[in-house]
């Protein structure tokens, strides 16, 4: 009988099988249970244990010399080769898709930059209509307007700023005085502790910094600066009876707190919680010819007292703010302030020349004070709507003597450039169609003969919100106005980027072109 070839009894140790050190004559020994077969292994005898190939190809004859074994090995290699080839193809396909997506993102970015620089239009996800926006009547957490004595009157200087203008706080701290409180809101990704540390390093006294708050700069685009959110944030932190509000680029004169501490002024503020004091605003002529920031030339010239301001004015280096926007500050009585207003005496402003009047004010912080409307952000209508609401609710305006604020001549902010709308941030005038109709405009996809889609433009969207605000003010807030429009008030509605046929805002008497605007006699130029 021919001999039968037996399988080797030596099984490779694998898959959790433990290996011993061997027997006395050198033969390897195997003990334990195979996790695959569950059969106990013993040294020196045959076993029915199959190697791992059996579990992968259960129908294969695993005899090393068998034809079926060779067949299955070839098939396995072929499948492995196909898997490797398929995996490589998927890798290449995914890489191609990723590169295409990257190219699409880059092209989209280039197109957006080109459109922004070459068009006055601003992209909008909704141009058919803007949603109704809620407006606020007062600060819900403001203290009650209880009666005051003149000795109770106290002040906090309030301002808001972005991180790149933090350096200006050095001059606010010096001019306001180290013992007088300030409330500051900063648009930055830095922490409050970091901002405080920088302010102290700039020379601000720790006791000055009654409140420092931050709003993450990732909360909005730089061209959509949340100015009114920041203003309200700083207002709500005030603990004194009155607020002195200035934007950070308007530096107060060094005697502002002393002027406000005068007996007559304190008495006037204590008498009526709806008294608002106007701080005359001036602007400094740029001290460098190049269109760039030049603090080394500008800062030393910024006036600290009225005498220095008058010298600059005589040399045509300082002017009432802003000759290009007469409605903004033209109601302030600059001539009287310079020539005849006595120290310590308030001068009443009996009427205003524009609903765009937006002076810097001293106001009582209590529950009758309207907040800044947070529907307005970036540039345009954000402060004048606050003053409009103050006047609508019965505030009276008085101009302070002696002291002032001066605008620092910086470059245009991203918000202002977006508002300007022209190429490279240049101002874009309000064009008209050939027929001269105020609600028709050429360019940027609008038909020369068709009505403009104003909501495609930032100015148009801001003015649309303004019309909504004014209608809300007219219908929802009691009209207690005591400061009327002057007889020579401007036709502000003609400036709005709206469709006058549909929005139909009320239009007041047009300004007589032969009349001067305001007490300062500033030139009339459109904004």
Secondary structure, 3 states (H helix, E strand, C coil): CCCCCCCCCCCCCCCCCCECCCCCCCCCCECCECCCCCCECCCCCCCCCCCCHHHHCCCCCCCCCCHHHHHHHHHHHHHHHHHHHHHHHHHHHHHHHHHHHHHHHHHHHHHHHHHHHHCCECCCCCCCCCCCCCCCCCCCCCCCCCCCCHHHCCEEEEEEEEHHHHHHHHHHHHHHCCCCCEEEEEECCCCHHHHHHHHHHHCCCCCCEEEEEEECHHHCCHHHCCHHHHHHHHHHCCCCCEEEECCCCEEECCCHHHHHCCHHHHHHHHHCCCEEEEECEEEECCCCCCCCCCHHHHHHHCCCCHHHHHHHHHCCCEEECCCCCHHHHCCCCHHHHHHCCCCCCCEECCEECCCCCCCEEEEECCCCCCCCCCCCCCCCCCCHHHHHHHHHCCCEEEECCCCCEEECCCCCCHHHHHHHECHHHCECCCCCCCCCCCCECCECCECCCCECCHHHEHHHHHHHHHHHHHHHHHHHCCCCCCCEECCCCCCHHHHCCCCHHHHCCCCCCCCCCCCCECCCCECCCCC
